[in-house]
Amino acid sequence: MAEQARGRVRAERGVKRVRAYLDGDLVADTRAPLLVWEVPYYPAYYVPASDVRAELVASGHTAHSPSRGEAGVFDVKTSRSTAPGAAQRYDASPIDALPGHVRLQWDAFSWFEEDEPVFVHPRNPYTRIDILGSSRDVRIEVDGVTVADSSQPRVLFETGLPPRYYLPMTDVRLDLLRPSETITHCPYKGTASYYSVEVNGHVTPDVVWYYPTPLPESQKVQGLACFYDEKVDVFLDGEQQTRPKTKFA
């Protein structure tokens, strides 16, 4: 994915307390995180160097960004663990806000915003989720066979993404669902489990997801089935919808 702006990346000061841990050891604890939009959909956290508690050991490597410049790459070391190459410092960046901050690789650490864990990426302060009850008819076809038909969907509107239709399981052809081991995480909705759909011997993998225990702000979709509209045919009030092209659920 391209950087937010090939000429310049947007950055602003956050107001949440943000902490990162490595195998239970505190790596960083800041009340002044820098939010940096390297991609359009969500920011990355850059931590003031003074708020990093772990030892940063120079790896001898550098990383180049067309907009952020050259970064020194560091191993992150605590008393018990080391995360190789998991920190970067853009101390000579043309972006004024970045010097003096450390970019910690998201996947290498466990993250908390205030006292709650956050997964996948930092929450975007400009993203909103609305979940609205609806009486619109939503019908889902897979390989020409109707696998769901509901007049009581809950429609989830998320900033920048197409609407998602969450349907009661009783309105879904349960006999066509096949359990999947796939699990994904969303910083706004929680942890999703998946089903594949088998129609006439053909399996479409991981085309249905649901949230058994969603985060508090998304409780309205608990236990409801949502189809991956990019891979199925959706009929809304009898009119077939154009398949969205986004890969984000």
C-alpha beads as a LAMMPS data file, in Angstrom:
LAMMPS data file: protein, C-alpha beads

249 atoms
248 bonds

1 atom types
1 bond types

-500.0 500.0 xlo xhi
-500.0 500.0 ylo yhi
-500.0 500.0 zlo zhi

Masses

1 110.0

Atoms # bond

1 1 1 0.000 0.000 0.000
2 1 1 1.317 3.433 -0.897
3 1 1 2.225 5.863 1.829
4 1 1 -0.414 8.396 2.829
5 1 1 1.084 11.099 0.668
6 1 1 4.031 10.334 -1.535
7 1 1 5.361 13.797 -0.876
8 1 1 4.410 14.153 2.805
9 1 1 2.979 12.104 5.651
10 1 1 0.443 13.624 8.045
11 1 1 1.265 13.565 11.753
12 1 1 -0.531 14.841 14.836
13 1 1 -0.235 14.528 18.596
14 1 1 -2.518 11.957 20.251
15 1 1 -4.183 12.254 23.646
16 1 1 -4.413 8.610 24.765
17 1 1 -2.009 6.888 27.086
18 1 1 -0.278 4.236 24.955
19 1 1 1.851 1.344 26.200
20 1 1 3.747 -1.416 24.420
21 1 1 4.946 -4.674 25.992
22 1 1 7.327 -7.407 24.885
23 1 1 6.710 -10.777 26.560
24 1 1 5.313 -8.982 29.593
25 1 1 8.095 -6.401 29.869
26 1 1 7.202 -2.739 29.435
27 1 1 8.796 -1.336 26.291
28 1 1 7.178 2.097 26.095
29 1 1 4.708 4.154 28.116
30 1 1 3.619 7.520 26.742
31 1 1 0.884 10.061 27.274
32 1 1 1.946 11.980 24.175
33 1 1 1.951 9.523 21.257
34 1 1 2.514 10.848 17.786
35 1 1 -0.045 9.574 15.263
36 1 1 1.513 9.254 11.808
37 1 1 -0.605 8.403 8.785
38 1 1 1.755 6.340 6.655
39 1 1 -1.297 4.833 4.888
40 1 1 -4.745 6.401 4.423
41 1 1 -6.870 4.164 6.644
42 1 1 -5.190 4.312 10.050
43 1 1 -2.161 5.841 11.777
44 1 1 0.995 4.345 13.253
45 1 1 2.188 5.251 16.741
46 1 1 5.543 6.974 17.135
47 1 1 6.666 7.169 20.764
48 1 1 8.779 9.995 22.183
49 1 1 12.255 8.571 22.729
50 1 1 12.132 9.698 26.368
51 1 1 9.109 7.425 26.922
52 1 1 10.844 4.256 25.690
53 1 1 11.746 2.025 28.631
54 1 1 13.494 -0.782 26.760
55 1 1 17.056 -0.643 25.489
56 1 1 17.458 0.226 21.810
57 1 1 20.507 -1.438 20.307
58 1 1 21.696 -0.241 16.902
59 1 1 21.411 -3.073 14.372
60 1 1 23.741 -1.507 11.834
61 1 1 20.927 -1.359 9.292
62 1 1 18.878 1.498 7.887
63 1 1 15.452 1.757 6.306
64 1 1 14.386 4.227 3.632
65 1 1 10.999 5.862 3.192
66 1 1 10.351 8.139 0.196
67 1 1 8.512 10.609 2.427
68 1 1 10.059 10.072 5.892
69 1 1 13.693 9.746 4.851
70 1 1 16.375 7.465 6.271
71 1 1 15.819 5.652 9.542
72 1 1 18.199 3.901 11.837
73 1 1 16.992 0.388 12.683
74 1 1 17.298 -0.880 16.255
75 1 1 16.795 -4.114 18.150
76 1 1 14.477 -3.710 21.133
77 1 1 15.920 -5.384 24.218
78 1 1 14.333 -5.983 27.621
79 1 1 15.565 -8.024 30.583
80 1 1 14.004 -11.180 29.131
81 1 1 13.517 -10.743 25.391
82 1 1 14.804 -9.107 22.244
83 1 1 12.781 -8.023 19.211
84 1 1 15.287 -7.794 16.341
85 1 1 14.901 -4.761 14.092
86 1 1 11.621 -3.767 15.755
87 1 1 12.344 -0.042 16.179
88 1 1 13.169 2.786 13.800
89 1 1 14.264 6.359 14.390
90 1 1 13.887 9.055 11.729
91 1 1 16.084 11.609 13.446
92 1 1 16.972 13.372 10.179
93 1 1 13.465 13.190 8.693
94 1 1 12.211 16.042 6.517
95 1 1 8.946 15.721 8.473
96 1 1 9.463 18.038 11.411
97 1 1 7.450 15.990 13.922
98 1 1 9.366 12.704 13.572
99 1 1 12.852 13.426 15.002
100 1 1 13.056 12.448 18.648
101 1 1 10.449 9.709 18.236
102 1 1 10.695 5.932 17.929
103 1 1 8.558 3.907 15.564
104 1 1 7.907 0.511 17.156
105 1 1 6.921 -2.322 14.827
106 1 1 3.283 -3.039 15.668
107 1 1 3.310 -6.834 15.310
108 1 1 6.323 -7.269 17.568
109 1 1 4.555 -6.024 20.703
110 1 1 1.356 -6.143 22.734
111 1 1 -0.344 -2.751 22.763
112 1 1 -2.676 -0.937 25.134
113 1 1 -4.601 2.273 24.645
114 1 1 -5.278 3.486 28.180
115 1 1 -5.909 0.142 29.981
116 1 1 -7.509 -1.748 27.105
117 1 1 -5.682 -3.953 24.586
118 1 1 -5.807 -2.922 20.955
119 1 1 -5.170 -5.244 18.019
120 1 1 -4.100 -5.020 14.356
121 1 1 -3.310 -1.290 14.331
122 1 1 -3.979 1.885 16.336
123 1 1 -7.540 3.123 16.249
124 1 1 -8.078 5.998 13.845
125 1 1 -9.594 8.929 15.770
126 1 1 -11.441 9.923 12.586
127 1 1 -13.089 6.530 12.048
128 1 1 -16.657 6.084 13.251
129 1 1 -18.796 2.955 13.387
130 1 1 -22.597 3.137 13.319
131 1 1 -24.681 -0.039 13.599
132 1 1 -28.282 0.523 12.595
133 1 1 -31.254 -1.817 12.619
134 1 1 -32.997 -2.000 9.256
135 1 1 -36.050 -3.562 7.581
136 1 1 -34.409 -3.702 4.147
137 1 1 -34.364 -7.103 2.497
138 1 1 -30.888 -8.559 2.097
139 1 1 -30.445 -11.717 0.069
140 1 1 -27.090 -13.440 -0.466
141 1 1 -26.266 -15.805 -3.314
142 1 1 -23.203 -18.007 -3.624
143 1 1 -22.714 -19.764 -6.964
144 1 1 -26.318 -18.914 -7.858
145 1 1 -27.831 -20.437 -4.700
146 1 1 -29.530 -18.329 -2.019
147 1 1 -27.639 -18.908 1.241
148 1 1 -29.210 -16.101 3.309
149 1 1 -32.348 -13.979 3.120
150 1 1 -33.248 -11.515 5.851
151 1 1 -35.544 -8.536 6.360
152 1 1 -34.003 -7.708 9.741
153 1 1 -30.342 -6.933 9.058
154 1 1 -28.161 -4.708 11.133
155 1 1 -26.137 -2.471 8.857
156 1 1 -22.641 -1.525 9.975
157 1 1 -21.346 1.739 8.540
158 1 1 -17.614 2.282 9.034
159 1 1 -15.852 5.405 7.818
160 1 1 -14.260 4.864 4.415
161 1 1 -15.629 1.335 3.913
162 1 1 -18.748 -0.066 2.229
163 1 1 -21.764 -0.935 4.410
164 1 1 -21.723 -4.436 5.871
165 1 1 -24.948 -6.383 6.413
166 1 1 -25.066 -8.494 9.576
167 1 1 -27.828 -11.091 9.466
168 1 1 -29.420 -13.312 12.131
169 1 1 -28.083 -16.860 11.893
170 1 1 -31.685 -18.083 11.658
171 1 1 -31.918 -16.327 8.283
172 1 1 -28.849 -18.167 6.950
173 1 1 -28.729 -21.637 5.356
174 1 1 -26.807 -23.232 8.226
175 1 1 -26.628 -26.526 6.352
176 1 1 -24.324 -24.851 3.811
177 1 1 -21.879 -23.439 6.366
178 1 1 -18.600 -25.201 7.078
179 1 1 -16.557 -24.191 10.174
180 1 1 -13.223 -22.535 9.474
181 1 1 -10.166 -22.208 11.674
182 1 1 -9.574 -18.661 10.427
183 1 1 -9.606 -15.897 13.030
184 1 1 -9.068 -12.184 12.406
185 1 1 -8.926 -9.149 14.651
186 1 1 -10.373 -5.656 14.287
187 1 1 -9.418 -2.791 16.623
188 1 1 -13.019 -1.532 16.548
189 1 1 -15.080 -4.734 16.579
190 1 1 -12.941 -7.430 18.190
191 1 1 -12.090 -11.005 17.185
192 1 1 -13.978 -12.604 14.292
193 1 1 -14.495 -16.287 13.546
194 1 1 -15.298 -17.597 10.065
195 1 1 -17.335 -20.056 8.054
196 1 1 -16.832 -21.294 4.528
197 1 1 -19.851 -21.999 2.303
198 1 1 -20.286 -25.237 0.339
199 1 1 -22.701 -25.172 -2.614
200 1 1 -23.068 -28.165 -4.934
201 1 1 -19.710 -29.549 -3.825
202 1 1 -17.852 -26.268 -4.327
203 1 1 -16.425 -24.589 -1.220
204 1 1 -15.996 -20.820 -1.054
205 1 1 -13.557 -20.391 1.836
206 1 1 -13.919 -17.899 4.674
207 1 1 -16.819 -16.031 3.100
208 1 1 -18.804 -15.513 6.317
209 1 1 -17.579 -13.964 9.555
210 1 1 -19.149 -13.284 12.914
211 1 1 -18.137 -11.798 16.255
212 1 1 -18.936 -14.134 19.196
213 1 1 -17.835 -11.540 21.766
214 1 1 -17.414 -8.157 20.080
215 1 1 -15.977 -5.104 21.777
216 1 1 -18.512 -3.025 23.742
217 1 1 -18.995 -0.422 20.997
218 1 1 -19.963 -3.167 18.518
219 1 1 -22.247 -5.311 20.696
220 1 1 -25.126 -4.929 18.236
221 1 1 -23.481 -7.391 15.808
222 1 1 -22.815 -10.118 18.369
223 1 1 -23.462 -13.538 16.860
224 1 1 -24.713 -12.162 13.543
225 1 1 -23.419 -13.420 10.190
226 1 1 -21.757 -11.070 7.725
227 1 1 -20.911 -12.147 4.191
228 1 1 -17.794 -11.080 2.349
229 1 1 -19.606 -8.981 -0.254
230 1 1 -16.540 -8.965 -2.499
231 1 1 -17.002 -12.729 -3.061
232 1 1 -20.797 -13.197 -3.091
233 1 1 -23.800 -11.703 -4.856
234 1 1 -25.798 -9.323 -2.672
235 1 1 -29.369 -8.336 -3.487
236 1 1 -30.629 -5.312 -1.574
237 1 1 -34.403 -4.839 -1.781
238 1 1 -34.319 -7.076 -4.855
239 1 1 -31.578 -5.128 -6.664
240 1 1 -28.232 -6.801 -7.223
241 1 1 -25.348 -4.759 -5.822
242 1 1 -21.999 -4.130 -7.441
243 1 1 -19.306 -6.051 -5.605
244 1 1 -17.027 -3.718 -3.633
245 1 1 -13.309 -3.956 -4.340
246 1 1 -11.924 -3.168 -0.919
247 1 1 -10.066 -5.932 0.927
248 1 1 -10.947 -4.557 4.349
249 1 1 -13.725 -6.201 6.341

Bonds

1 1 1 2
2 1 2 3
3 1 3 4
4 1 4 5
5 1 5 6
6 1 6 7
7 1 7 8
8 1 8 9
9 1 9 10
10 1 10 11
11 1 11 12
12 1 12 13
13 1 13 14
14 1 14 15
15 1 15 16
16 1 16 17
17 1 17 18
18 1 18 19
19 1 19 20
20 1 20 21
21 1 21 22
22 1 22 23
23 1 23 24
24 1 24 25
25 1 25 26
26 1 26 27
27 1 27 28
28 1 28 29
29 1 29 30
30 1 30 31
31 1 31 32
32 1 32 33
33 1 33 34
34 1 34 35
35 1 35 36
36 1 36 37
37 1 37 38
38 1 38 39
39 1 39 40
40 1 40 41
41 1 41 42
42 1 42 43
43 1 43 44
44 1 44 45
45 1 45 46
46 1 46 47
47 1 47 48
48 1 48 49
49 1 49 50
50 1 50 51
51 1 51 52
52 1 52 53
53 1 53 54
54 1 54 55
55 1 55 56
56 1 56 57
57 1 57 58
58 1 58 59
59 1 59 60
60 1 60 61
61 1 61 62
62 1 62 63
63 1 63 64
64 1 64 65
65 1 65 66
66 1 66 67
67 1 67 68
68 1 68 69
69 1 69 70
70 1 70 71
71 1 71 72
72 1 72 73
73 1 73 74
74 1 74 75
75 1 75 76
76 1 76 77
77 1 77 78
78 1 78 79
79 1 79 80
80 1 80 81
81 1 81 82
82 1 82 83
83 1 83 84
84 1 84 85
85 1 85 86
86 1 86 87
87 1 87 88
88 1 88 89
89 1 89 90
90 1 90 91
91 1 91 92
92 1 92 93
93 1 93 94
94 1 94 95
95 1 95 96
96 1 96 97
97 1 97 98
98 1 98 99
99 1 99 100
100 1 100 101
101 1 101 102
102 1 102 103
103 1 103 104
104 1 104 105
105 1 105 106
106 1 106 107
107 1 107 108
108 1 108 109
109 1 109 110
110 1 110 111
111 1 111 112
112 1 112 113
113 1 113 114
114 1 114 115
115 1 115 116
116 1 116 117
117 1 117 118
118 1 118 119
119 1 119 120
120 1 120 121
121 1 121 122
122 1 122 123
123 1 123 124
124 1 124 125
125 1 125 126
126 1 126 127
127 1 127 128
128 1 128 129
129 1 129 130
130 1 130 131
131 1 131 132
132 1 132 133
133 1 133 134
134 1 134 135
135 1 135 136
136 1 136 137
137 1 137 138
138 1 138 139
139 1 139 140
140 1 140 141
141 1 141 142
142 1 142 143
143 1 143 144
144 1 144 145
145 1 145 146
146 1 146 147
147 1 147 148
148 1 148 149
149 1 149 150
150 1 150 151
151 1 151 152
152 1 152 153
153 1 153 154
154 1 154 155
155 1 155 156
156 1 156 157
157 1 157 158
158 1 158 159
159 1 159 160
160 1 160 161
161 1 161 162
162 1 162 163
163 1 163 164
164 1 164 165
165 1 165 166
166 1 166 167
167 1 167 168
168 1 168 169
169 1 169 170
170 1 170 171
171 1 171 172
172 1 172 173
173 1 173 174
174 1 174 175
175 1 175 176
176 1 176 177
177 1 177 178
178 1 178 179
179 1 179 180
180 1 180 181
181 1 181 182
182 1 182 183
183 1 183 184
184 1 184 185
185 1 185 186
186 1 186 187
187 1 187 188
188 1 188 189
189 1 189 190
190 1 190 191
191 1 191 192
192 1 192 193
193 1 193 194
194 1 194 195
195 1 195 196
196 1 196 197
197 1 197 198
198 1 198 199
199 1 199 200
200 1 200 201
201 1 201 202
202 1 202 203
203 1 203 204
204 1 204 205
205 1 205 206
206 1 206 207
207 1 207 208
208 1 208 209
209 1 209 210
210 1 210 211
211 1 211 212
212 1 212 213
213 1 213 214
214 1 214 215
215 1 215 216
216 1 216 217
217 1 217 218
218 1 218 219
219 1 219 220
220 1 220 221
221 1 221 222
222 1 222 223
223 1 223 224
224 1 224 225
225 1 225 226
226 1 226 227
227 1 227 228
228 1 228 229
229 1 229 230
230 1 230 231
231 1 231 232
232 1 232 233
233 1 233 234
234 1 234 235
235 1 235 236
236 1 236 237
237 1 237 238
238 1 238 239
239 1 239 240
240 1 240 241
241 1 241 242
242 1 242 243
243 1 243 244
244 1 244 245
245 1 245 246
246 1 246 247
247 1 247 248
248 1 248 249
